[in-house]
């Protein structure tokens, strides 16, 4: 899964992929540097070089890259053909009409009637990002990379660059590598701390490249305070009530006033605005405790065959995720949400730690038989599965003297699916 190029994904028109895996599964690790992330012993970083990489309108750009008919047209990703759902991202052609992230698809089509709304194909985007994250390791050590969200990441270039000139050369090489590997553009910002690097990215988009040093940091002071990392729309309105409109205003504001209004986060906002972000590359050190996947269907279902197919799809994805992380699970949870928003769910202990599609699927079916089932009058709108009690896969199984169960080459199948799409091959599980 980590060595594929998404150029192998075929167009989805006329396939069964439209309703599959619409959710994006790589989420931000945290919102912005909290007080615990800052080094309070120093005022600001010196001789440090951070790059922030933002893949421009990522989902929409991928779809335009893979379908020549979409290029130059207003495109949004997220929602369904019927106009349900929200805009997860929009191409720059759509943004010119005012289409924005978080807007409902219906609202977006009112202001841009010829908007082309596409469903989100999560595994496709995820595979591309994993490929690009691996490429980053060609330039910096792995522990210098922080994937902040599916379309953003930071890299600390300090170990490989002695000054901004060298850092700029390395960042330029990364930019060219992204284009060469996936034929995508990215906007990049370089600075002596992560916050200013992220702000620098916003100075020039799309396909931009900006550098903020201690000497020219005034370039970002005129930007609205709402552009600062962690300041959302509500906090921006609260800042406006305090007379703070720009990052310059925030940098020069009273610590006491900000603490009274926002608590300790107010002090963090002020430090970030002043260039005093002393946070480092964030590294996830905690052991993974669970994996979950929930799929809300465009059209509710109730027939046994449809439910069986849906449970199998979710189980296959969960197992692929377990194998990609070299994990096995000891417990499994299955849930069904009905049209009236009520849930039916149950948790069961697996007979052995596993990441085998067959075992997960058969266990899920046995759980489903005990649940309240969808009917024609009350159909199932969402199906979900979670696995818990995760441990490293030692690739060992207890031998059963009386039953012969063949070991299937799941990892090879996973690579084929990642390269050619979900429907290219699957294990025959039985009736």
LONU-317169 format. One record per residue (C-alpha): residue number from 1; residue in one letter; x, y, z. Coordinates in nm, 2 decimals. Example, Ala and Ser with C-alpha at 12.3 -4.5 7.8 and 13.67 -1.06 7.14 Angstrom:
REM residues 2
SITE / lopa / drenza / east / north / up
SITE / 1 / a / 1.23 / -0.45 / 0.78
SITE / 2 / s / 1.37 / -0.11 / 0.71
REM end
This chain:
REM residues 431
SITE / lopa / drenza / east / north / up
SITE / 1 / x / 0.00 / 0.00 / 0.00
SITE / 2 / x / 0.29 / 0.23 / 0.06
SITE / 3 / x / 0.46 / 0.19 / -0.28
SITE / 4 / x / 0.18 / 0.25 / -0.52
SITE / 5 / x / 0.12 / 0.54 / -0.76
SITE / 6 / x / -0.24 / 0.64 / -0.79
SITE / 7 / x / -0.21 / 0.67 / -1.17
SITE / 8 / x / -0.31 / 0.30 / -1.16
SITE / 9 / x / -0.66 / 0.39 / -1.03
SITE / 10 / x / -0.92 / 0.37 / -1.31
SITE / 11 / x / -1.20 / 0.63 / -1.36
SITE / 12 / x / -1.50 / 0.55 / -1.14
SITE / 13 / x / -1.78 / 0.64 / -1.38
SITE / 14 / x / -2.01 / 0.34 / -1.42
SITE / 15 / x / -1.84 / 0.14 / -1.14
SITE / 16 / x / -1.95 / 0.03 / -0.80
SITE / 17 / x / -1.70 / 0.25 / -0.63
SITE / 18 / x / -1.92 / 0.56 / -0.60
SITE / 19 / x / -2.07 / 0.45 / -0.27
SITE / 20 / x / -1.76 / 0.30 / -0.12
SITE / 21 / x / -1.52 / 0.44 / 0.14
SITE / 22 / x / -1.63 / 0.80 / 0.11
SITE / 23 / x / -1.47 / 0.90 / 0.44
SITE / 24 / x / -1.12 / 1.03 / 0.48
SITE / 25 / x / -0.94 / 0.83 / 0.75
SITE / 26 / x / -0.62 / 1.02 / 0.82
SITE / 27 / x / -0.72 / 1.29 / 1.06
SITE / 28 / x / -0.51 / 1.57 / 1.22
SITE / 29 / x / -0.32 / 1.44 / 1.52
SITE / 30 / x / -0.40 / 1.75 / 1.72
SITE / 31 / x / -0.52 / 2.11 / 1.64
SITE / 32 / x / -0.22 / 2.34 / 1.72
SITE / 33 / x / 0.07 / 2.36 / 1.95
SITE / 34 / x / -0.06 / 2.34 / 2.31
SITE / 35 / x / 0.12 / 2.48 / 2.61
SITE / 36 / x / 0.27 / 2.13 / 2.68
SITE / 37 / x / 0.42 / 2.12 / 2.33
SITE / 38 / x / 0.62 / 2.44 / 2.37
SITE / 39 / x / 0.97 / 2.47 / 2.52
SITE / 40 / x / 0.91 / 2.74 / 2.77
SITE / 41 / x / 1.29 / 2.76 / 2.85
SITE / 42 / x / 1.36 / 2.94 / 2.53
SITE / 43 / x / 1.19 / 3.24 / 2.37
SITE / 44 / x / 1.21 / 3.13 / 2.01
SITE / 45 / x / 1.39 / 2.89 / 1.78
SITE / 46 / x / 1.72 / 2.99 / 1.63
SITE / 47 / x / 1.90 / 2.83 / 1.34
SITE / 48 / x / 1.60 / 2.60 / 1.28
SITE / 49 / x / 1.44 / 2.53 / 0.94
SITE / 50 / x / 1.09 / 2.39 / 0.92
SITE / 51 / x / 0.90 / 2.33 / 0.60
SITE / 52 / x / 0.52 / 2.30 / 0.58
SITE / 53 / x / 0.38 / 2.12 / 0.27
SITE / 54 / x / 0.01 / 2.17 / 0.17
SITE / 55 / x / -0.11 / 1.97 / -0.12
SITE / 56 / x / -0.33 / 2.22 / -0.31
SITE / 57 / x / -0.70 / 2.13 / -0.31
SITE / 58 / x / -0.58 / 1.78 / -0.27
SITE / 59 / x / -0.89 / 1.56 / -0.33
SITE / 60 / x / -1.01 / 1.78 / -0.61
SITE / 61 / x / -0.66 / 1.80 / -0.77
SITE / 62 / x / -0.63 / 1.42 / -0.77
SITE / 63 / x / -0.97 / 1.38 / -0.94
SITE / 64 / x / -0.87 / 1.64 / -1.20
SITE / 65 / x / -0.54 / 1.47 / -1.26
SITE / 66 / x / -0.70 / 1.13 / -1.31
SITE / 67 / x / -0.99 / 1.25 / -1.53
SITE / 68 / x / -0.89 / 1.49 / -1.81
SITE / 69 / x / -1.26 / 1.59 / -1.85
SITE / 70 / x / -1.26 / 1.76 / -1.51
SITE / 71 / x / -0.96 / 1.98 / -1.57
SITE / 72 / x / -1.03 / 2.35 / -1.56
SITE / 73 / x / -1.38 / 2.29 / -1.43
SITE / 74 / x / -1.53 / 2.37 / -1.09
SITE / 75 / x / -1.50 / 2.04 / -0.89
SITE / 76 / x / -1.58 / 1.95 / -0.53
SITE / 77 / x / -1.52 / 1.63 / -0.35
SITE / 78 / x / -1.76 / 1.51 / -0.08
SITE / 79 / x / -2.13 / 1.43 / -0.10
SITE / 80 / x / -2.33 / 1.22 / -0.34
SITE / 81 / x / -2.49 / 1.25 / -0.68
SITE / 82 / x / -2.82 / 1.34 / -0.52
SITE / 83 / x / -2.67 / 1.65 / -0.36
SITE / 84 / x / -2.64 / 1.52 / 0.00
SITE / 85 / x / -2.33 / 1.57 / 0.22
SITE / 86 / x / -2.08 / 1.85 / 0.25
SITE / 87 / x / -1.79 / 1.98 / 0.05
SITE / 88 / x / -1.46 / 1.83 / 0.18
SITE / 89 / x / -1.25 / 2.03 / -0.07
SITE / 90 / x / -1.31 / 2.23 / -0.38
SITE / 91 / x / -1.09 / 2.30 / -0.68
SITE / 92 / x / -0.96 / 2.66 / -0.73
SITE / 93 / x / -1.21 / 2.70 / -1.02
SITE / 94 / x / -1.49 / 2.62 / -0.77
SITE / 95 / x / -1.34 / 2.85 / -0.50
SITE / 96 / x / -1.36 / 3.14 / -0.74
SITE / 97 / x / -1.74 / 3.11 / -0.72
SITE / 98 / x / -1.73 / 3.10 / -0.34
SITE / 99 / x / -1.75 / 2.73 / -0.29
SITE / 100 / x / -1.57 / 2.65 / 0.04
SITE / 101 / x / -1.49 / 2.35 / 0.26
SITE / 102 / x / -1.77 / 2.26 / 0.51
SITE / 103 / x / -2.04 / 2.40 / 0.29
SITE / 104 / x / -2.33 / 2.17 / 0.20
SITE / 105 / x / -2.33 / 2.04 / -0.15
SITE / 106 / x / -2.68 / 2.19 / -0.21
SITE / 107 / x / -2.56 / 2.53 / -0.10
SITE / 108 / x / -2.25 / 2.50 / -0.31
SITE / 109 / x / -2.46 / 2.42 / -0.62
SITE / 110 / x / -2.68 / 2.72 / -0.56
SITE / 111 / x / -2.38 / 2.96 / -0.59
SITE / 112 / x / -2.21 / 2.74 / -0.86
SITE / 113 / x / -2.48 / 2.56 / -1.06
SITE / 114 / x / -2.24 / 2.38 / -1.29
SITE / 115 / x / -2.03 / 2.25 / -0.99
SITE / 116 / x / -1.92 / 1.88 / -1.05
SITE / 117 / x / -1.96 / 1.71 / -0.71
SITE / 118 / x / -1.77 / 1.38 / -0.67
SITE / 119 / x / -1.78 / 1.13 / -0.38
SITE / 120 / x / -1.47 / 1.09 / -0.17
SITE / 121 / x / -1.26 / 0.78 / -0.24
SITE / 122 / x / -1.06 / 0.76 / 0.08
SITE / 123 / x / -0.83 / 0.47 / 0.01
SITE / 124 / x / -0.71 / 0.63 / -0.32
SITE / 125 / x / -0.61 / 0.96 / -0.14
SITE / 126 / x / -0.47 / 0.77 / 0.15
SITE / 127 / x / -0.24 / 0.56 / -0.08
SITE / 128 / x / -0.11 / 0.87 / -0.26
SITE / 129 / x / -0.02 / 1.04 / 0.07
SITE / 130 / x / 0.15 / 0.73 / 0.20
SITE / 131 / x / 0.35 / 0.72 / -0.12
SITE / 132 / x / 0.45 / 1.09 / -0.08
SITE / 133 / x / 0.54 / 1.04 / 0.29
SITE / 134 / x / 0.77 / 0.76 / 0.19
SITE / 135 / x / 0.93 / 0.99 / -0.07
SITE / 136 / x / 1.00 / 1.25 / 0.20
SITE / 137 / x / 1.22 / 1.00 / 0.38
SITE / 138 / x / 1.46 / 1.04 / 0.08
SITE / 139 / x / 1.54 / 1.39 / 0.20
SITE / 140 / x / 1.50 / 1.39 / 0.58
SITE / 141 / x / 1.51 / 1.12 / 0.86
SITE / 142 / x / 1.17 / 0.97 / 0.94
SITE / 143 / x / 1.16 / 1.12 / 1.29
SITE / 144 / x / 1.18 / 1.47 / 1.13
SITE / 145 / x / 0.85 / 1.42 / 0.95
SITE / 146 / x / 0.50 / 1.50 / 1.09
SITE / 147 / x / 0.19 / 1.42 / 0.90
SITE / 148 / x / -0.05 / 1.68 / 1.03
SITE / 149 / x / -0.35 / 1.57 / 0.82
SITE / 150 / x / -0.42 / 1.39 / 0.50
SITE / 151 / x / -0.31 / 1.68 / 0.28
SITE / 152 / x / -0.06 / 1.86 / 0.51
SITE / 153 / x / 0.27 / 1.77 / 0.67
SITE / 154 / x / 0.57 / 1.93 / 0.84
SITE / 155 / x / 0.94 / 1.84 / 0.80
SITE / 156 / x / 1.23 / 1.96 / 1.01
SITE / 157 / x / 1.51 / 2.03 / 0.77
SITE / 158 / x / 1.76 / 2.14 / 1.04
SITE / 159 / x / 1.96 / 1.81 / 1.04
SITE / 160 / x / 2.02 / 1.84 / 0.66
SITE / 161 / x / 2.05 / 2.22 / 0.61
SITE / 162 / x / 2.29 / 2.47 / 0.77
SITE / 163 / x / 2.10 / 2.78 / 0.66
SITE / 164 / x / 1.79 / 2.90 / 0.48
SITE / 165 / x / 1.97 / 2.88 / 0.15
SITE / 166 / x / 2.03 / 2.51 / 0.18
SITE / 167 / x / 1.68 / 2.46 / 0.33
SITE / 168 / x / 1.53 / 2.63 / 0.03
SITE / 169 / x / 1.72 / 2.41 / -0.21
SITE / 170 / x / 1.61 / 2.09 / -0.03
SITE / 171 / x / 1.24 / 2.21 / -0.02
SITE / 172 / x / 1.26 / 2.28 / -0.39
SITE / 173 / x / 1.39 / 1.93 / -0.45
SITE / 174 / x / 1.10 / 1.79 / -0.25
SITE / 175 / x / 0.85 / 2.00 / -0.45
SITE / 176 / x / 1.00 / 1.86 / -0.78
SITE / 177 / x / 0.98 / 1.50 / -0.64
SITE / 178 / x / 0.61 / 1.54 / -0.55
SITE / 179 / x / 0.55 / 1.65 / -0.91
SITE / 180 / x / 0.76 / 1.37 / -1.05
SITE / 181 / x / 0.61 / 1.10 / -0.84
SITE / 182 / x / 0.24 / 1.18 / -0.84
SITE / 183 / x / 0.20 / 1.47 / -1.09
SITE / 184 / x / 0.06 / 1.69 / -0.81
SITE / 185 / x / 0.14 / 2.05 / -0.70
SITE / 186 / x / 0.20 / 2.16 / -0.34
SITE / 187 / x / 0.24 / 2.49 / -0.18
SITE / 188 / x / 0.53 / 2.52 / 0.06
SITE / 189 / x / 0.64 / 2.75 / 0.34
SITE / 190 / x / 0.98 / 2.76 / 0.51
SITE / 191 / x / 1.05 / 2.93 / 0.84
SITE / 192 / x / 1.23 / 2.90 / 1.17
SITE / 193 / x / 0.92 / 2.76 / 1.35
SITE / 194 / x / 0.63 / 2.55 / 1.25
SITE / 195 / x / 0.36 / 2.83 / 1.29
SITE / 196 / x / 0.54 / 3.07 / 1.06
SITE / 197 / x / 0.61 / 2.79 / 0.81
SITE / 198 / x / 0.23 / 2.72 / 0.80
SITE / 199 / x / 0.15 / 3.09 / 0.76
SITE / 200 / x / 0.41 / 3.12 / 0.48
SITE / 201 / x / 0.23 / 2.85 / 0.28
SITE / 202 / x / -0.08 / 3.07 / 0.28
SITE / 203 / x / 0.11 / 3.36 / 0.12
SITE / 204 / x / 0.12 / 3.21 / -0.23
SITE / 205 / x / -0.12 / 2.94 / -0.35
SITE / 206 / x / -0.16 / 2.73 / -0.55
SITE / 207 / x / 0.19 / 2.58 / -0.62
SITE / 208 / x / 0.35 / 2.85 / -0.41
SITE / 209 / x / 0.68 / 2.87 / -0.23
SITE / 210 / x / 0.75 / 3.13 / 0.05
SITE / 211 / x / 1.02 / 3.18 / 0.30
SITE / 212 / x / 0.98 / 3.36 / 0.64
SITE / 213 / x / 1.30 / 3.45 / 0.83
SITE / 214 / x / 1.35 / 3.65 / 1.15
SITE / 215 / x / 1.44 / 3.94 / 0.93
SITE / 216 / x / 1.13 / 3.94 / 0.70
SITE / 217 / x / 0.86 / 3.81 / 0.94
SITE / 218 / x / 0.67 / 4.14 / 0.90
SITE / 219 / x / 0.53 / 3.99 / 0.58
SITE / 220 / x / 0.28 / 3.78 / 0.77
SITE / 221 / x / 0.19 / 4.05 / 1.03
SITE / 222 / x / -0.08 / 4.20 / 0.80
SITE / 223 / x / -0.26 / 3.87 / 0.76
SITE / 224 / x / -0.59 / 3.84 / 0.94
SITE / 225 / x / -0.57 / 3.69 / 1.29
SITE / 226 / x / -0.80 / 3.41 / 1.17
SITE / 227 / x / -0.52 / 3.27 / 0.96
SITE / 228 / x / -0.32 / 3.18 / 1.26
SITE / 229 / x / -0.29 / 2.81 / 1.35
SITE / 230 / x / -0.57 / 2.72 / 1.60
SITE / 231 / x / -0.78 / 3.04 / 1.56
SITE / 232 / x / -1.10 / 2.92 / 1.41
SITE / 233 / x / -1.40 / 3.13 / 1.30
SITE / 234 / x / -1.55 / 3.16 / 1.65
SITE / 235 / x / -1.22 / 3.26 / 1.81
SITE / 236 / x / -1.16 / 3.51 / 1.53
SITE / 237 / x / -1.49 / 3.68 / 1.62
SITE / 238 / x / -1.39 / 3.69 / 1.99
SITE / 239 / x / -1.06 / 3.85 / 1.89
SITE / 240 / x / -1.25 / 4.11 / 1.68
SITE / 241 / x / -1.45 / 4.20 / 1.99
SITE / 242 / x / -1.12 / 4.27 / 2.16
SITE / 243 / x / -1.01 / 4.49 / 1.87
SITE / 244 / x / -0.76 / 4.23 / 1.74
SITE / 245 / x / -0.79 / 4.21 / 1.36
SITE / 246 / x / -0.44 / 4.11 / 1.23
SITE / 247 / x / -0.16 / 3.89 / 1.35
SITE / 248 / x / 0.03 / 4.22 / 1.43
SITE / 249 / x / -0.25 / 4.32 / 1.66
SITE / 250 / x / -0.24 / 3.97 / 1.83
SITE / 251 / x / 0.14 / 3.98 / 1.86
SITE / 252 / x / 0.12 / 4.32 / 2.04
SITE / 253 / x / -0.18 / 4.25 / 2.26
SITE / 254 / x / -0.20 / 4.22 / 2.64
SITE / 255 / x / -0.12 / 3.88 / 2.79
SITE / 256 / x / -0.36 / 3.95 / 3.07
SITE / 257 / x / -0.65 / 4.03 / 2.84
SITE / 258 / x / -0.59 / 3.72 / 2.63
SITE / 259 / x / -0.56 / 3.49 / 2.93
SITE / 260 / x / -0.88 / 3.63 / 3.07
SITE / 261 / x / -1.06 / 3.57 / 2.74
SITE / 262 / x / -0.91 / 3.24 / 2.63
SITE / 263 / x / -0.73 / 3.09 / 2.93
SITE / 264 / x / -0.38 / 2.95 / 2.87
SITE / 265 / x / -0.46 / 2.91 / 2.50
SITE / 266 / x / -0.46 / 3.29 / 2.47
SITE / 267 / x / -0.10 / 3.30 / 2.58
SITE / 268 / x / -0.02 / 3.03 / 2.32
SITE / 269 / x / -0.20 / 3.24 / 2.05
SITE / 270 / x / 0.01 / 3.54 / 2.14
SITE / 271 / x / 0.34 / 3.34 / 2.13
SITE / 272 / x / 0.26 / 3.19 / 1.79
SITE / 273 / x / 0.18 / 3.53 / 1.65
SITE / 274 / x / 0.51 / 3.67 / 1.78
SITE / 275 / x / 0.71 / 3.39 / 1.63
SITE / 276 / x / 0.78 / 3.23 / 1.96
SITE / 277 / x / 0.64 / 2.88 / 1.87
SITE / 278 / x / 0.91 / 2.65 / 2.02
SITE / 279 / x / 0.72 / 2.32 / 1.95
SITE / 280 / x / 0.90 / 2.04 / 1.78
SITE / 281 / x / 0.80 / 1.78 / 1.52
SITE / 282 / x / 0.51 / 1.58 / 1.69
SITE / 283 / x / 0.57 / 1.21 / 1.71
SITE / 284 / x / 0.29 / 0.97 / 1.79
SITE / 285 / x / 0.44 / 0.74 / 2.05
SITE / 286 / x / 0.13 / 0.58 / 2.21
SITE / 287 / x / 0.04 / 0.23 / 2.10
SITE / 288 / x / -0.26 / 0.20 / 1.87
SITE / 289 / x / -0.56 / 0.09 / 2.08
SITE / 290 / x / -0.83 / 0.04 / 1.82
SITE / 291 / x / -0.92 / 0.08 / 1.46
SITE / 292 / x / -1.27 / 0.17 / 1.34
SITE / 293 / x / -1.45 / 0.22 / 1.02
SITE / 294 / x / -1.81 / 0.35 / 0.97
SITE / 295 / x / -1.98 / 0.38 / 0.63
SITE / 296 / x / -2.30 / 0.58 / 0.58
SITE / 297 / x / -2.48 / 0.46 / 0.27
SITE / 298 / x / -2.63 / 0.69 / 0.01
SITE / 299 / x / -2.93 / 0.46 / -0.01
SITE / 300 / x / -3.04 / 0.26 / 0.30
SITE / 301 / x / -3.05 / -0.12 / 0.28
SITE / 302 / x / -3.24 / -0.40 / 0.44
SITE / 303 / x / -3.20 / -0.71 / 0.22
SITE / 304 / x / -2.97 / -0.99 / 0.37
SITE / 305 / x / -2.75 / -1.00 / 0.06
SITE / 306 / x / -2.69 / -0.62 / 0.06
SITE / 307 / x / -2.62 / -0.62 / 0.43
SITE / 308 / x / -2.38 / -0.92 / 0.39
SITE / 309 / x / -2.20 / -0.73 / 0.11
SITE / 310 / x / -2.17 / -0.42 / 0.32
SITE / 311 / x / -2.03 / -0.60 / 0.63
SITE / 312 / x / -1.78 / -0.78 / 0.41
SITE / 313 / x / -1.66 / -0.45 / 0.25
SITE / 314 / x / -1.60 / -0.29 / 0.59
SITE / 315 / x / -1.43 / -0.61 / 0.73
SITE / 316 / x / -1.20 / -0.62 / 0.43
SITE / 317 / x / -1.09 / -0.26 / 0.49
SITE / 318 / x / -1.04 / -0.31 / 0.86
SITE / 319 / x / -0.83 / -0.62 / 0.80
SITE / 320 / x / -0.62 / -0.44 / 0.54
SITE / 321 / x / -0.56 / -0.16 / 0.79
SITE / 322 / x / -0.46 / -0.41 / 1.05
SITE / 323 / x / -0.21 / -0.57 / 0.82
SITE / 324 / x / -0.07 / -0.24 / 0.70
SITE / 325 / x / 0.01 / -0.16 / 1.06
SITE / 326 / x / 0.13 / -0.52 / 1.14
SITE / 327 / x / -0.14 / -0.57 / 1.40
SITE / 328 / x / -0.38 / -0.84 / 1.51
SITE / 329 / x / -0.71 / -0.78 / 1.70
SITE / 330 / x / -0.86 / -0.97 / 2.00
SITE / 331 / x / -1.21 / -0.81 / 2.00
SITE / 332 / x / -1.45 / -0.69 / 1.74
SITE / 333 / x / -1.75 / -0.46 / 1.75
SITE / 334 / x / -2.03 / -0.44 / 1.49
SITE / 335 / x / -2.30 / -0.17 / 1.48
SITE / 336 / x / -2.60 / -0.08 / 1.26
SITE / 337 / x / -2.76 / 0.26 / 1.26
SITE / 338 / x / -3.12 / 0.27 / 1.13
SITE / 339 / x / -3.31 / 0.55 / 0.95
SITE / 340 / x / -3.46 / 0.67 / 1.28
SITE / 341 / x / -3.10 / 0.71 / 1.41
SITE / 342 / x / -3.13 / 0.43 / 1.66
SITE / 343 / x / -2.84 / 0.19 / 1.69
SITE / 344 / x / -2.80 / -0.19 / 1.74
SITE / 345 / x / -2.45 / -0.31 / 1.83
SITE / 346 / x / -2.25 / -0.58 / 2.01
SITE / 347 / x / -1.89 / -0.65 / 2.11
SITE / 348 / x / -1.74 / -1.00 / 2.09
SITE / 349 / x / -1.41 / -1.16 / 2.18
SITE / 350 / x / -1.25 / -1.33 / 1.88
SITE / 351 / x / -1.15 / -1.69 / 1.91
SITE / 352 / x / -0.78 / -1.59 / 1.84
SITE / 353 / x / -0.59 / -1.28 / 1.76
SITE / 354 / x / -0.63 / -1.22 / 1.39
SITE / 355 / x / -0.63 / -0.99 / 1.09
SITE / 356 / x / -0.77 / -1.26 / 0.86
SITE / 357 / x / -1.06 / -1.15 / 0.64
SITE / 358 / x / -1.24 / -1.48 / 0.68
SITE / 359 / x / -1.24 / -1.49 / 1.06
SITE / 360 / x / -1.35 / -1.12 / 1.09
SITE / 361 / x / -1.62 / -1.17 / 0.83
SITE / 362 / x / -1.76 / -1.49 / 0.99
SITE / 363 / x / -1.75 / -1.34 / 1.34
SITE / 364 / x / -1.92 / -1.02 / 1.21
SITE / 365 / x / -2.20 / -1.23 / 1.06
SITE / 366 / x / -2.25 / -1.42 / 1.38
SITE / 367 / x / -2.28 / -1.09 / 1.57
SITE / 368 / x / -2.52 / -0.95 / 1.32
SITE / 369 / x / -2.75 / -1.25 / 1.36
SITE / 370 / x / -2.80 / -1.15 / 1.73
SITE / 371 / x / -2.88 / -0.79 / 1.65
SITE / 372 / x / -3.21 / -0.62 / 1.57
SITE / 373 / x / -3.21 / -0.63 / 1.19
SITE / 374 / x / -3.31 / -0.37 / 0.93
SITE / 375 / x / -3.65 / -0.41 / 0.76
SITE / 376 / x / -3.82 / -0.27 / 0.46
SITE / 377 / x / -4.00 / -0.03 / 0.69
SITE / 378 / x / -3.68 / 0.07 / 0.89
SITE / 379 / x / -3.37 / 0.02 / 0.67
SITE / 380 / x / -3.01 / 0.04 / 0.78
SITE / 381 / x / -2.84 / 0.37 / 0.71
SITE / 382 / x / -2.49 / 0.31 / 0.85
SITE / 383 / x / -2.28 / 0.01 / 0.92
SITE / 384 / x / -1.97 / 0.02 / 1.13
SITE / 385 / x / -1.70 / -0.21 / 1.27
SITE / 386 / x / -1.42 / -0.17 / 1.52
SITE / 387 / x / -1.14 / -0.39 / 1.64
SITE / 388 / x / -0.98 / -0.37 / 1.98
SITE / 389 / x / -0.71 / -0.52 / 2.20
SITE / 390 / x / -0.45 / -0.48 / 1.93
SITE / 391 / x / -0.11 / -0.65 / 1.94
SITE / 392 / x / 0.19 / -0.68 / 1.70
SITE / 393 / x / 0.13 / -0.95 / 1.44
SITE / 394 / x / 0.40 / -1.21 / 1.51
SITE / 395 / x / 0.27 / -1.41 / 1.21
SITE / 396 / x / 0.22 / -1.72 / 1.41
SITE / 397 / x / -0.09 / -1.93 / 1.44
SITE / 398 / x / -0.18 / -2.22 / 1.66
SITE / 399 / x / -0.17 / -2.54 / 1.46
SITE / 400 / x / -0.49 / -2.74 / 1.45
SITE / 401 / x / -0.43 / -3.11 / 1.41
SITE / 402 / x / -0.78 / -3.19 / 1.28
SITE / 403 / x / -0.85 / -2.90 / 1.05
SITE / 404 / x / -0.65 / -2.78 / 0.75
SITE / 405 / x / -0.69 / -2.41 / 0.68
SITE / 406 / x / -0.47 / -2.27 / 0.40
SITE / 407 / x / -0.27 / -1.96 / 0.47
SITE / 408 / x / -0.37 / -1.70 / 0.21
SITE / 409 / x / -0.13 / -1.44 / 0.07
SITE / 410 / x / -0.32 / -1.15 / 0.21
SITE / 411 / x / -0.04 / -0.90 / 0.19
SITE / 412 / x / 0.01 / -0.97 / -0.18
SITE / 413 / x / -0.36 / -0.93 / -0.23
SITE / 414 / x / -0.34 / -0.60 / -0.04
SITE / 415 / x / -0.07 / -0.47 / -0.28
SITE / 416 / x / -0.28 / -0.56 / -0.58
SITE / 417 / x / -0.59 / -0.38 / -0.44
SITE / 418 / x / -0.38 / -0.07 / -0.36
SITE / 419 / x / -0.24 / -0.07 / -0.71
SITE / 420 / x / -0.54 / -0.15 / -0.92
SITE / 421 / x / -0.84 / -0.07 / -0.70
SITE / 422 / x / -1.06 / -0.24 / -0.44
SITE / 423 / x / -1.25 / -0.46 / -0.69
SITE / 424 / x / -0.96 / -0.62 / -0.87
SITE / 425 / x / -0.94 / -0.93 / -0.64
SITE / 426 / x / -1.09 / -1.07 / -0.32
SITE / 427 / x / -1.09 / -1.38 / -0.11
SITE / 428 / x / -1.37 / -1.63 / -0.17
SITE / 429 / x / -1.53 / -1.65 / 0.17
SITE / 430 / x / -1.82 / -1.88 / 0.10
SITE / 431 / x / -2.20 / -1.86 / 0.12
REM end
